[in-house]
Structures are given as structure tokens and as C-alpha cells.
Amino acid sequence: MEIGLHLPSAQPGATAEGIMEVALAAEALGFDAVWAFDHLMTPVALSSQYPYARSYPIAPTDPIFDPLALFGVLAGKTSRIKLGTGVLISAYRHPIVLAKILASIERFAPGRLVLGLGAGWMREEFDALGVPFERPGARLEEIVGALRAIWREAPSGFDGALYRWPEAGFAPAPSRPIPILIGGHSDVALERAARVGDGWAIALGRGQGAGVDAIVSRLATLRELRARRGDAGRPFELLCQNTLAFADAANPKLPFVGPAEVIADNLRRLRDAGVTMVDLAVHGPPSSIVEVARRFVDEVRPRLR
């Protein structure tokens, strides 16, 4: 199981200096990856319903740094940790542009990029960009196919329902395949991840429960889908993203909140259930994030060995 730390790139007072502080600390402390959030804007009047909580946690005044721009910087400032999106909204960037940016960054950080992709839920962003909001899942699937076509070594064309171009060269291709993890919480999203993804960015929607038991239940559903497709033996990444905080008592809804031994136990349970990647999100200023990350290394990581 690879354990990563979430970057403070979308929160009150987010700064370039703070993001860099956390990224460099994550590498120095032995974390396997850093992860970044993706949205382009926060409408003052937001009508779209956030699918994962009663209210959207980002205010219009909160900075949101672009994850691809961050990765371009961090590829040169770090040497080992992976750089992942959890998740990037696929529709907001044309697949040729997205593929070109990611391949260019990967050449400076070989084998270190992980692309989490989501279909998107905020209609206001789609409208602002002039991208039709209808059938976002179908658009996501076509973008996945387009990215893989562009990342071939040889020239390639594409003829989809939404995107098309004649045969052309797009070199450089990534030096190694960039894994694509599909986000989403619905049964349709699970089926899509099993069918077109290299993994699933685990998400639980309202009404699907919370905590380790709910995650394990959804993973059982995913295993059934993959078995029916004959994909059970194919390598498949499972990314679990959740809050990390030390507390005297466990929180059954938040598996990484509580005493060190409870956090370690829940990580072991998720590892046994097949989770391969973890993104730990610490809320607070960069100095607090680094402090909690150090405590995790001292108190939790030894219990995982």
C-alpha cells in the first residue's frame, strides 16, 4: 500500500510556499505520493449539488491552484514521490492539451504521475467553459480513449462522438504508462472504472454509508463487476482518500481519525480489502499538516510493518 499526503492547494489561505513546504516534507518523511484537488472556479451563487456532503467545502474566496501546473513545478523540486490528481475533471481540458501537458511533465518525473479522472458535477464550470454538461460520463470515457491514443509512440488519429482529429504525431509519449484512475460513487461509475480504468478513486455518495465497512462493501461490488468481465486477475489500483487527524476517540465515519492504533488498524483492513493507494488529507495550515504527517510517520507507520 502506497501512502500519500494531500497538498494544501485548495483551501483558505493556500499559497505556493505552503504547497511546496508540504510536498518537500512529504518526500523527506518517506511518503509515497502527494495528491492535488481540481476545480477551476467557485461560483458565488452555486446551484449544483455537491454529491459528497451537504455543502461544498470551498468558498469563492479560497484559492485553488491548478494541479497540472503544480506537478510541472514539483516534478523538478522532488525526486521520488508520485504526483497524483484526486481527481482531475476530465471535461475541462481538451484531451490533446491534457495529454501533451501530462506527457511533458512525466518526462521530467518518469513513472511518477497518477491521473485520477472524474466526470464532473458542477454545471456552472461546464457552462463557463462552454462545455455541454449532458452525459459527462460518456465524455469522460471518450477522453480516456483519446488520451491512450495520443500516448502511443506512433502517430495516431481519433474519431469519437465528441472529439476527432486526423492522424498526427504527438511525441513525446510518456516514458511509462500513466495509470488512469476513474472517480465517482455510483454503480455506473464503478462499472466504468472496471471497464475503461486502470483503477478506481474510491468515493462514497450520500446514502452509501461511511467508514471502512462502507468502503469494503463497495469494493466487494467492484470485485463482482470485474469478475463478471473476466478482469479479476488484471492489475487494478484502488485509491482511498480521507481525512487524517489524531484524536482520543475513533470516528466510525472517518477511518483515519482517532488514536494511532485505530488509524493503523483501519489502514490494515483497507490494505487487506485491496486498497493500493491512500491519500491522507490534513486540514489546517501547512505547518500543522507537516506536524501531523510527522506524527503519522512516528506513531502509525511502525504499526503497519
Order of alpha helices (4+ residues) and beta strands (2+ residues): beta-alpha-beta-alpha-beta-alpha-beta-alpha-alpha-beta-beta-beta-alpha-beta-alpha-beta-beta-beta-alpha-beta-alpha-alpha
